[in-house]
Amino acid sequence: MSLTATLYQLTPAPGTLLLIIAVIAMVESLAMVGLLVPGVLLITAAASLAGHQELAIPAVLLAAFAGAVIGDGVSFALGYTLRERVTQRWPFSRHPEWLAQGARFFQRYGTLSVFLGRFVGPVRPIIPLIAGMLHMPPRTFTWANLASAALWAPAYVLPGYLLGQAWQQRLDLPPGLERWLIVLGIVVVALAVAFSWLRQEVSRSGRLYALMLRGARRSALLRRLWLGQSEQGEVPLGTWLLLILALGGFSGWTIAVIHHDGPLEMDRAVQALFAALDTPWLRAMGEILARVGDLYGILTLTLPWALWLLARRHRAALGHLAAALGGIALLNVLGKALIGRARPMAPEHLVDSLAYPSAHTSTAVVLLGTAAAFTARELPHRHRFWAYWAAIGLVVPMALSRLAIGVHWLSDLVGGALLGLVVCALVQLAWQRRPHPRLAPCPWHALLAVSLLLVSIRVVWLPPA
């Protein structure tokens, strides 16, 4: 069965799908839940299904427009009627900084904040609520609401709609891949929702954190262990959660790889997909990223930063970075030797190298994840997530490049990513056990420019390592 036929079977009826799009647009704009829902991901997925069904674009845009207008309208009405009582309602009772951020944005831009705020992720669900709390004239709010929704709908819906059209008409997928792509999409959405929820719950103001803190206070030993985790007396639950999930995931995934005779069914399906997508420019990009992520590439990327840390006497940070990279290198060597999995294709410089786990992927996760953690600690709390999402945005193409040039199975990348997260969590737990001086100010523009220059020289002049 083709992908198109499969999606037609799974896609809701046209009327139901339009309602789903409207509900997603509305929920994303609601002050109470919009901050916790990955609205962009959901609206893109729904619009893509609409593109597959070839629903009329005006109807899709109208559904998104109506949902966005209703969501902002409800948020405004809540703020207008509840006013200061909003601060006593969850989640703002636990996260007053969200309201403070929205209030600053509103004070800076005034009436325009309702129009501009719809396109600014962190404050999008908050601004209508703030406008209501400050009793902005309803007529003024309504005009700003309608105008911003009229621009927001095509900006957010059309890319997903066009993706669905292109997927249906231009991509001839290998047989058997459809269900893997559908499962992958469901898993990505589920993980995004779970991540958004857990990130809030394990922070100091989260319910899960408070629950575990109450349990720790009942025992003198647990209380000493809890307070001994950091200089602020706050247990890094997020890091512990990352370690537990990554270690468990890596162990289970590795057992599945070992017990399966040859590549997984998923591996063969994804390999067929990349074979169907193979183009000269995609392979060239894969070769470039392969050189960026090898031994020479990692050395050239980290050298300027290591020298700066050494010059500024940040020896602890340099030591943790070196331990992270050295530890993942050792674990990659041991993992490949113990598991002994062959590559799908081995070029001359990899003829004696094994596949599992992917060293490029695990090293990229460790390097960029550790850098993101150090960077996040120098940022205000509300902006820290940008450092981690930037790291993810860089790691993903680095990992996928191994599939583009055909030297790894997909399961190798998954194992490498999970192993890298284990090392990231261990290094961060070690770092968080005692106070350290701030790394800022850092001339990151200059250091980044030097790193890019050195890695460009490496790509052009040095052979693959």
N, C-alpha and C positions, 0 to 999 in steps of 0.2 A: 504494500500500500504506500502511496506517495505521501510526502510531507503535507502537501495541500489537502489531500483527502483526509489525513489524520486530523489536521487542524480543523477542518470543516466539521468533523465528528465531535471534537472536543469543544469547539467554540459555541458559546450560547447563541440563542436566536437573536436576530438583529435588534429587536426591541429591548431584549434583556441586556445585550451588550451596550447599547446606548445608555441604559439606566446605570450599568456598572461604571461607565466612564463618568457620568454625572456624579455618582456617589463618591468615586475616588477624588474627583476635583473638589467636591464639597468637603470631604473629610480632611483633605490636605490643608484646607483653609480654616478649619475649626481650631480655635485657640486651645482647647483642652487636649486634643489628640494630634493635631497637625505636626507638632514637634517630634512625635514618637513614631510617625508613619512614613515609610520611604515613598512619598507620593510621586516623585519623578519616575522612579523605577516602575511603580504600578501603572501610572498613566501611560508610560511608553509601551508597556506590555499590552495593555488594553487597546491602545491605538493601533498597535501592530496587528492584533487580531481583527480589528475593524478593517485594516488594509487588506488582510487575507480575504475577508468576506466581501470586499469591494463595496462597503457601505458608502452612501453618499457623503462626501466630505462636508457639505453644509450641515447635515444632520449630526455628524460627529462633533464638529466645532460648536454647534448650538448646545449639545449635551454638556460638553466641557465648560462652555461659557455659563450656562445656567447653574451648573454645580458650583463653579467658582464664585458666582454672584451670591448664591444662597449661603455658601460657607462663610464668606466675609460678612454677609448680612446678619447671620446668626451670632457670629462673634461680636459684631458691633452691638447688637441688641443685648447680649449678655453683659457687656461692659457698661452699656447705658443704664441698665436696670440694677445691676449688682454693685457697680462702682467699687468702693474700697473693700466690699465683701469678697471680691474676686481673689484677693490675697490670701483668704482663708480656705480657698478651694484647691483640691489637688488638681494638677501637679504644682501649682504656683505656691502653695503653702510650703512645699519642700524645695522649690527652686525660685525664690524671689528674684534671683539675678536675671531670669528670663524677662520678667516684667520690667526690670530696671533697664535692660538693654533696649527693649522696645520703646520705653519712655524717652530714652536719650535720642533714639532715631526720630521719634515723633517731634521732639523739641527742636531738633536740628532742621528738619525739612517741613514741619508744619503740615498744611493741607496736602502738599505733594507726597508726604510720607505714605498715605494710603495708596497712591498710584505707584510709587517707587517700591514700596515694601513688598508688593506681590512678587517681585522679581529678585528679592534678596532673601536667600534661603533661611538664615537663622532667625529673622524677624517676621517672615511672611505670615505665620498664623497669629502673631502677637499684635501687630499694628492695628487691625480693626478693633480688637478688644481695648487697646489703649485709647483709640479714638472715641470709643463709646464711653469709657471711664471718664474721659476729660470733656464729655458732652459736646463733641464736635457736632455742628448742625447736621441733622439727618439728610437734608437735601444735598449739602456739599459732599457728604460721605457717599451718597448714592451715585452722584455723577462720577466721582473718582473710582468707585467700585465698578461701575459699568465700563468706564473707559479702560481701566487696567485689565479687566477680565477679557475685553474684546481683543487686546493685544496678547494676553497670556495664553489664551486658548490655542491660536495657531502656532505660537512659539513652542508650546509644549506638546501639542498633539500631532502636528504635521510630520516631525521627524520620525515618530513611531509609526505613523500611518504609511509613510513612504518606505520605511524599513519593511513593513509587512508586504507592500506591493512588490518591492524588489526581491524579497525572499521567495515570493510565490512565482514570479515571472522569469527571474534571471538565474537562480541558483538550482542547478540540477544535482540534488544530493544523492549520495550512494544509498542503495537499498539498506534498510535496517537501522538507519541513523535517526529516523524521526523520533522514536520514543526516547532516545538518549537526550536529544535536544529539548524535548518537552520536559523530561525529568529534570534536566539541568536548570531550565528556567524556573520550575517550581522550587527547586532547592535554593537557588539564588535569592528568590523573593523571601522564602522562609528564613534563610540565614540573615538577610538584611533586617527583617522585622525582629528576629531574636536578638541580633546585635544591638539594635536601637533600644530595645527594652532592657537588656542586661547592662548596657553601658550606663544607664541611669540608675538601675537598682543596686549596682555594686559600688556606686560613688558614695561619698560620705553622707549625703543627704538621702540616699535610697533606702527603700524599705528592707531589702535583703541585707544591706549593711547594718541597719539598726537591729534587725532580728539576730544576726550573728553577734553583734556587740553585746546585746542583752544576755545571750548565752555565755559569752566569755566572762562577763562580770560575775557569774555565779561561782567561778572557781579561781582561787588565787593563782594557780599555775597557769591557767589559760589567760588570765588577766595580764600576768607578767609577759607571757609569750606575745599577746596582742600588742601591748605597749612597747615591746622591744622590736617591733617590725620597722619602725621609722621614727625619725626625730620628732614628728608631730603627734605621735601616738596613734596614727591611723594605719590600719592594715591595708596593704595594697591588694584588695580583693580582686580587682580586675586582672592584675598580673597573675595572681594565684589561679584564678579561673582560666586564664589563657594557658597556663602551664598544665593544668589538669586535663583540659579538653584537648590540647595539642598532643600531649603525651599519650593519652588514651586513644586519640584518633590515629596517631602514627603507629602505635602498637597494633591496633586492630587492622589498619590498612596493610601493614607489612605482613601480618599473618595471612591475610587474604592473598597477597601477591605471592608469598612463598608456597601456599597450598594450591595455587592455580597452575596448571600445566601450560606454560607459555603466557603470552599476553592475554589480558582480559578481553571479553567481547567488546567492552567499551573502547579499549585501546585500538582494536582493529577498525571499529566504526569511525573514530576520530581520525585515525591515520588515513582512512579513505576520504574523509572530508577534506583534509589538508591536501591530499593528492589532487582532488577535484578543484581546489582553489589555487593550485600551484601556478605562480606567475614569476617571471624573472625579477620583478621588483620586490615581491614578497620574499623570495629566496635571498636576494641581495640584502634586504633588511635583516633577515635571520642571520646571515653570515656576519654582518656588522655587530649585531647584539651578541652573537656568540663570542666575538673577540673582546667586546666590552666586559663580558662577564667571566672571562677566563682569568688565570693567575696574573698575567701582565696587566690586564684591564683593571682588576681590583686593586693592584698595587698603584697604578697611575691615578686611579680615582681617589684613593685614600691618602696618598703621600702628602699633598699640601695640607690637608686637615691634621694629619699626624704631626707634621712639623710645627704647625701653629699651636696645637695642644702642648707639645713639648716646650716650645718657646715661652708660652704663657704659664708653664709649670702646672698644667692640668694633668698631672701624671696619673691620677686615679681614673679619669675618663679615658685616657690613652690606654691604660692597662686593661680596662674593661672592654674596650673596642678590640684590642689585640687578642684578649682571651676569647671573645666571641668569634672572631675570624679563625683563630687557631683551633678552637674547639669544634667549629663546624667542619673545618678541613679534616680533622682527625676522624670525626664521626662519619663523614662521607667516605673516607678510605676504608674504615672498618665495615660500614654498611655494604659497600660494593663487594668487598672481599667475602663477607659472610653470606650474602644473598646470591651473588654470582649470576645476576641476570644479564643476558646478552642484549645488546642494542638492536633496534630494528635495522639500522644501517650504520656502519662504522667507517668514516673516512680515514685516510692514512694516519693522521695525527691522533686518532682515537682508536686505532686498531687493537690496542691492548687494554682499552678501558671498558668498564662495565656500566650498566645503565642505572640501577636502582641503589640509592635515590639520586635524583638529578642534582649534581653539585652546583650547576649554574643557578638553579632555582633556590636551593637552600642557602647558598652564599648571598644571593641577592636579597633574600628575605632577612638574613641576619644583618647584612650591612645597612640596608635601607631601613629596616625596622629599628635597629639600634640608633641610627641617626635620627629617625623620627621621634623616638623616645627622648633623646637628649634635647632635641629642638622643642618638643612639646612642653618640657619643664621650664623653658624660658618664655613661654607664651601665656597670656591670660587663659584661665580655665575654659572660657567659652570658645576659644579659638584653637584649642589643642587638637581637636579632631581633624583639622585641615592637614596637620603634619602627617597623621597616619593615612589619610586618604591619598595624599600625594605619594607616599611610599607605596601604597597598593597600586596606584596608577602607573608607577614605574616598574614594579615587580611583575605585573601581569604580562606586558609585552616581552620582558626578558624571558619569562618562562615559556610563553607561546612560541618564541623564536626557535626553541628546541624541537618543536613539532614541525615548524615551517621547513627546517633543513633535514628533518627525518632522522634525528639521532637519538630520540627518546620516545617512549610511550607516554600517554597521558598519565597513567598511574605512577610513572617515575616522577612527574612534576608534582603530583599530589603528595607523594611521600616526601619529596624534597622540601616542599612548602611547610608541611607539618613538622618535620625535623628542624627546620629553620626557626619556626615559632617556639619550639621547645627551648632552643638555645637562647633566643631573644628573651623569653620569660625568665630563664635562670640568670642571665646577666643582669636583667632589671631588678630581680629580687636581691641579688648581691649588691647592686648599686644603692638600693633603697634602704639598706640596713643602717646606714649612718649618714650624717649630713655632709654635704659637699658644697664648695663654693660655686656660685653661678658661672656658667660658661660665657654669658654675655658680658660686654658687647663683643660681637664676633664679626670680622670683615667678610661675611659670607659671600658677598658679591664677588670680591676678588678671589677668594678661595675656590668658588665654583667655576669662575672663568679659567683659573689655572688648571683645575681638574679636567675640565672639558678640553682644554688645549692639549694636555698630556695624553688623555685617552684618545683624542683624534690622531695624535702622532703614533700612538700604539696601533690603532686600527690600520693606518696607512702603511707603516714601516715594518712592524714586527709580525712574524708568522704566528699562526694559531698555537696556543700552548696547551 
